[in-house]
Amino acid sequence: MDLLMSVRPGRGCTVVEVRGEVDMATAPQLREGLQRLVDAGDRQVVVDMAEVGFIDSSALGALVVIFKSLRDVGGRLRLAAVQPAVRSVLRVTSVDRAIDVYDSVQAAEADVQSVGGATGG
């Protein structure tokens, strides 16, 4: 299955809607798409994973790389609307201890606003 990504402005952040499975075939697309945002100056990124039903270790690696890229420039990565199967993978691998996971995009956006985050240029 192809990975579909769309980007839209959120409240104090950039929201990336991801659809499909994120595995070794599509993880590079996710990583590159998110890295382009970081390179363009975005600092507060929320990944809407409501339509992602499966991730593998490649996807975890891509998310961790972007988490570190954002952290290194004073930004933050947030995951939102994570499905139970994906949330389980995040929990078992302890990735959810590094990357904040929210029940909804709105909750993630509210957290961005509460800490005064803003998107970059």
Summary of the structure (lengths in Angstrom):
residues: 121
radius of gyration: 12.8
end to end distance: 32.8
largest distance: 37.1
contacts: 398
relative contact order: 0.21
helix: 42%
strand: 25%
